[in-house]
Amino acid sequence: MKPEIRNMKPETLYEAVIGLEVHAQLLTRSKIFCGCSAAFGAPPNSQTCPVCLGMPGALPVLNRRVVEFAIKTALALGCDVTPVCRFHRKNYFYPDMPKNYQISQYELPLAWRGSLEFTVDGTARRIRIHRLHLEEDVGKLLHAGTLQAADYSLVDFNRSGVPLMEIVSEPDIRSPEEAAEYLRQLRAILVYLGVCDGNMEEGSLRCDANVSLRLAGSEELGVKAEVKNMNSFKNVQKALAYEIQRQAQILEGGGRIVQETRLWDAGQELTLSMRSKEHAHDYRYFLEPDLVPLAVSPQWIDEIRATLPELPQQRRVRFVREYGIPDYDAAVLTASKSLADYYEKVAQASRDSKVASNWVMVELLGHLNKDGRDITDSPISPTELAALLALLHGGTISGKIAKTVFEQMYQTGKSAELIVKEQGLTQISDQDELRRIVEEVLAAHPGPVADYRKGKVQSLTFLVGMVMKLSRGKANPPVARELLLMRLNSEEPGGDG
């Protein structure tokens, strides 16, 4: 049964202190210490070897590409790369970890002291990065039922040894909304860099949160709880909101927060206690004897720096400058690299980059979001969308017809030109034909005509709408409006004006 959590407003008494630990699986072909494939989705236990299974006598060999990807990320986050770092053994028992230790980094991480800047609700925020280090992933337990009541569990070691990059923030985050936005921005950077696919559902991007409360205005940190198993931005926000309320309620009741690890249950929308929170000394870290120290030369860092792509914030600024779109549009369109690439192709091929922005954000993303599809699955290519906008800009079709054509393009995959040709949707701009339609509308609606001549200018909008309806949306609106005005401003309804 879900415990009752009163809808308190902890911000009036307490301040939330949140730090995130983000684990990103790196997009290398092989694992971090062996040559096994790191691809997702293979049959269970089909991508293993003596090294990633922890067999006696098997020795790890560090994957150079893993280090390269981590350095690239560190540079994008403004971190200092450590000239010499070491790997350690992190000792603990869990059924999906055959060695009973995890090769990780402890005292000397690969990089540290970076930051990530973003805006939440119009407020600029800068979250410091404490450290960035490398480690191997563990296997995966598949429970027969819920975690608490499973009859048995199966182990898949395919994920064991997959390269992980852990990015640990300082406890600078102050709200669930900030935490979710931090994670969104970090994910965007990782995907732009091409070092992680950012798929939270498949577990290639995972987030743990340390959250505590302290009295508003106090500098002393409270007792923290670690929250795990948050596999979406929405769940991160919901889990932290719940945990803040839970801790506030305990403190208000005179209770004491216990330092522990808690599991987010998305179904019940609550956190559940898993175990007491470990300290670093509980893991009995010691140097990994089978791996030599990792030396990173300044030359290698410079070579990697030269490969950095344009990052989301840089692209956002450029979109505003080059395409003249608002900051809001630029922020939406650069949320993912694939979306930014799509928009830029449309903008470059069309005459109005703001119109292109509107169609991508409103029409295309609206349809894709409704269908649960990504921009990479769009049935309309950037070239075809630009072609539709060219027909609209050139006056071949009206705005209303353009939306109808877009709908059919999305459903059928046909080009805008073919749909317009097949269905005879070309916009009517011929003045003689439009004059005939205008005369029919004026004759059929004497009341609005009289109202307009008495000063009720709103009647013009109605009459334009009637022209569009009679022409089945094919009338050129500006031309129709001009002809209506000429007739309405004439002395006699049936005169030549």
FISELUM-41114 format. One record per residue (C-alpha): residue in three letters; x, y, z. Coordinates in steps of 0.001 Angstrom, whole numbers, plus 500000, padded with zeros to 6 digits. Each point is the difference from the previous one (the first is absolute). Example, Ala and Ser with C-alpha at 12.3 -4.5 7.8 and 13.67 -1.06 7.14 Angstrom:
! residues 2
ALA512300495500507800SER501370503440499340
//
This chain:
! residues 497
MET500000500000500000LYS501352503405499032PRO500753502110503086GLU498266503350500218ILE502315502906499308ARG498396503316500856ASN500188502665497305MET502372502224501960LYS502018502887498640PRO503451499128501359GLU501584502996498279THR498429502238502658LEU502026498248502728TYR502609497921498244GLU502354500198497077ALA500617496914497897VAL503632499098499316ILE500352497631497038GLY502957498450498243LEU499730497662497031GLU502168497029499078VAL499513499244496320HIS501262496759498453ALA500363500076496215GLN500773496892497971LEU502554500956497386LEU499352499263496327THR503029497840499385ARG499766496792497979SER501750497946502681LYS500037499951503794ILE502368501944502201PHE502474497218500898CYS499395497294497363GLY499062499532496357CYS496398498861500548SER497278501926498185ALA498313502744502005ALA496903500058497768PHE496583500036501675GLY497337497343499453ALA501972496807499344PRO498757496665501432PRO500834499648503729ASN503592499114500835SER501030499867496328GLN502507502863500233THR502343498803502730CYS503547498721500435PRO502298499001502903VAL500890503679500615CYS496483501412500395LEU498897496857501845GLY502821500430502515MET501612496615499390PRO503222499272501946GLY503126501084498132ALA498179502242497501LEU501645503428499699PRO498327503296498998VAL501332502200497167LEU498742503604499873ASN498059501073496890ARG501625503183498604ARG496774501204498364VAL498269499962503399VAL502589502435501355GLU499701502172496884PHE496206500281500386ALA500322500872503684ILE502611502704499312LYS497776501456497277THR497131500223502502ALA502254501516502655LEU501118502732497597ALA496409500757498977LEU499131500468503696GLY503035502198500657CYS501659497426502270ASP503689499756500799VAL501423496734498655THR502315498243502459PRO503485499416498498VAL500329496644501772CYS497110498018501472ARG499555496514501445PHE497408497263500093HIS498871498437503284ARG498032496973501084LYS496691500865501624ASN499138496981502122TYR496431498919500641PHE497842496947499387TYR497054499916497643PRO498747497008497967ASP500497501743496640MET503681500811500670PRO502047496777499642LYS503321501375501290ASN498414501415503182TYR501774503242499185GLN499555502678497372ILE502933501633498217SER499453503716500462GLN501904503193500814TYR500186501440503480GLU502655502423501233LEU501228501026496550PRO497074500332497564LEU500563500738496335ALA498628503553500315TRP498406502439502436ARG499008503606500702GLY497646500696497089SER496559501600499724LEU496748499958498066GLU497949503160499385PHE496318500143499070THR496813501969500634VAL496950498893502002ASP496860502151500052GLY502005502959498753THR502695499640502676ALA503582499273498957ARG501607497165501968ARG503565498702500143ILE500455496528501479ARG503556498998500819ILE501354496608498950HIS501911498383502854ARG501618497152498061LEU499829497855496884HIS501394496488500148LEU499952496648498204GLU498870496608501180GLU498585496721498739ASP496300499235500053VAL498652496923501783GLY497557497381498731LYS496238500198500174LEU497598498097502250LEU496663498987498518HIS497511499401502820ALA497101497526499709GLY497475502413501434THR500536503150502048LEU503343500647501685GLN498532499423503439ALA498023496832499182ALA501888498300497146ASP500156496183500166TYR503362500045498243SER502293502251497936LEU501950499370496811VAL503334501627499190ASP501032501378496604PHE503723500858499847ASN499910501648496564ARG500144503419501661SER502857498981502294GLY503079501948498905VAL498146502518497832PRO501837503343500397LEU498385502449502391MET500800503655500501GLU498764501394503303ILE499432503751500250VAL499492501221503567SER498640503483500624GLU500586502133503052PRO496913500359502239ASP499047503233498209ILE496526498991498787ARG497098501439501975SER496808498593498501PRO498628496984498095GLU499494502257496967GLU503668501022500029ALA501057496361500316ALA497911498961496984GLU501304502885497899TYR503600499296501009LEU499536496423498855ARG498389501104496715GLN502867502366499238LEU502641497418500942ARG498319497371497832ALA499901502423497059ILE503743500617500311LEU500788496277500133VAL497897499324496910TYR501476502995498120LEU503462498638500778GLY499030496554498734VAL501321498303503143CYS496645498692501318ASP496615499392498389GLY498208501379503088ASN497362497251500002MET498720499970503581GLU497463497246499363GLU502753497589498914GLY502184501078502925SER502774501631497984LEU499429503174502025ARG499225499492503684CYS499639502476502814ASP500288499753503787ALA499228502984502206ASN501238500982503447VAL497420502213501666SER499827501625503427LEU498190502887501654ARG501345502802502134LEU498345502964501637ALA499563502861497555GLY502969502349500314SER502189497433501743GLU503400498913498644GLU500058496706501894LEU499126496975497873GLY497312497580501098VAL500114496192499956LYS499689498775496423ALA498158497128498403GLU501036498531496672VAL497174499341497539LYS500528497419497232ASN498089498506497064MET498885503203498262ASN499837499242496283SER498467503182498562PHE500076503773500507LYS496436499851501282ASN500882497297502522VAL503017501979501220GLN497743502977500648LYS497247497930501625ALA502389497967502161LEU501774503060501355ALA496731501831500657TYR498739496997501965GLU503246499593501930ILE500087503693500931GLN496440499770501322ARG500794496764501861GLN503027501467501736ALA498202503265500793GLN497141498097501608ILE502394497964502155LEU501864503116501137GLU496778501875500741GLY498856497068502125GLY503182500158502067GLY501513496915498367ARG503513499353498706ILE501068499341496425VAL501914496742499563GLN502870499891497519GLU498918497271497615THR499558498934496401ARG496402500118498785LEU498399498591496861TRP497524501999497914ASP496882497958499242ALA498493501687496930GLY496815497926500211GLN499163501091503535GLU501802503361499606LEU501922499688503259THR503494499196501248LEU500690496775501897SER502903499266502338MET502583497609498508ARG502963500037502381SER502011502258502267LYS502159502398498020GLU503591498856499606HIS503038502181500635ALA503120499911497840HIS501924497996502605ASP497323497287499874TYR501186499098496516ARG503592499356501102TYR501444501729496943PHE503526498976499018LEU502071500476496843GLU499220497673497099PRO503229497975499733ASP499343498798496440LEU499845503486498431VAL502848502495499765PRO499418503712500687LEU498290501846497134ALA502105502913498693VAL498188502599497876SER502353502237498021PRO499205503670499229GLN500437499191496306TRP497290497334500117ILE497668502409501803ASP500585502629497290GLU499312497439497267ILE496695499042501637ARG499078503653500593ALA500361500621496261THR497287497394499328LEU497357501605502245PRO496807500755498062GLU497778503039500381LEU498273499442503356PRO496314500717500788GLN500565503391501648GLN502248501163497162ARG497513498831497404ARG497170501705501870VAL501802503348499858ARG500830499534496317PHE496404499138499084VAL498798503251501571ARG502721501961498222GLU499877498374496560TYR496332499109499638GLY498445502819502010ILE497800497707502070PRO499085500684503670ASP502014498506502859TYR497095497702500841ASP499902498539496487ALA503774499516499996ALA499865498214503355VAL497310497582498781LEU501669499345496660THR503425499272501490ALA498697497648502697SER501401497118497966LYS502614499876497278SER497715498179497579LEU497249502623500451ALA502467502866499550ASP501389498347496857TYR496466499560498628TYR498991503617500620GLU503205501390498541LYS499478498096496741VAL496430501347499737ALA501086503558500859GLN502803499985497452ALA497697498724497256SER497102502360500747ARG499690503784499709ASP498669500687503488SER501868498373502901LYS497372501140502531VAL497198498351498004ALA502197496903499787SER500420500100503785ASN496238500199500533TRP499269497074497692VAL502669497772501529MET499035500806503605VAL496207500128499700GLU498949497788497111LEU502764497413499736LEU500886499601503689GLY496304500064500868HIS499348496998497769LEU503164498160501062ASN499333500511503717LYS496418498815499594ASP501268496802498363GLY502899499547502425ARG502529500292497174ASP503405501646499849ILE501069502544497391THR502229497322498487ASP496803498035499188SER498284502917498283PRO498130498893496852ILE500617503480498568SER503594500800499088PRO501448503501500479THR500133500400496209GLU496313499136499605LEU498928502340502812ALA502023502813498411ALA498267499254496676LEU496600500353501694LEU501026503344501498ALA501198501135496564LEU496517499351498582LEU498518501990502891HIS502473502868499635GLY499494500206496250GLY496233500234500316THR499334496660498306ILE498036498817503055SER498432501793502962GLY500909499490503646LYS496877497926500584ILE500702497810496982ALA503638499677501103LYS498898498417503262THR497751497577498123VAL502853499102497675PHE502363499564502954GLU497564497580501639GLN499880497897496834MET503796500141499608TYR500364498702503554GLN497507497177499476THR500977498909496486GLY503621501041499520LYS499076501715496708SER501607503285498979ALA498127503302500369GLU500200500661496254LEU498439496623499165ILE497141500428502503VAL499206503507498751LYS500021498784496385GLU497914496866500652GLN497309501851501955GLY499988503298498121LEU500814502027503100THR501768502879498241GLN499074503331501557ILE497670502251498047SER501689503340499312ASP498260500830496729GLN498082503224500679ASP497134499272497614GLU499240496675501663LEU500373501496503476ARG497745502938499027ARG497276497510499121ILE500347498273503401VAL500020503354501816GLU496777501055498236GLU498311496747501046VAL501034500541503630LEU498815503616500055ALA496678499038498461ALA499505497152502492HIS500824502076503112PRO498371503459499777GLY499902500326503790PRO503794499931500594VAL500421502259496931ALA497680502574501531ASP501667499633503398TYR503406500707498469ARG498730503123498242LYS498636501178503370GLY503478499739501511LYS500059496442501322VAL503387499109498532GLN499965496522501608SER497541498977497289LEU502873500031497508THR501589497024501740PHE496756498069499703LEU499691500797496296VAL503602498972499301GLY499236496734501759MET496965499484497771VAL502133500558496906MET502480497403501254LYS497169497569500743LEU498365500443496600SER503344499497498271ARG500704496922502159GLY502998501762501507LYS501645500627496652ALA499477503759499794ASN503076502192500477PRO499076501736503304PRO501750503367499392VAL498542500272496488ALA496530498986501207ARG500175502570502804GLU501063502744497600LEU497146499240497605LEU497515499942502869LEU501199503384501234MET499690501481496524ARG496398498810499742LEU499028500861503572ASN501372503519499699SER498111500612496767GLU496791502034500167GLU497646497252498815PRO500204496285500851GLY499589499066496351GLY501993502869498453ASP503399499994498406GLY501597501907502862
//
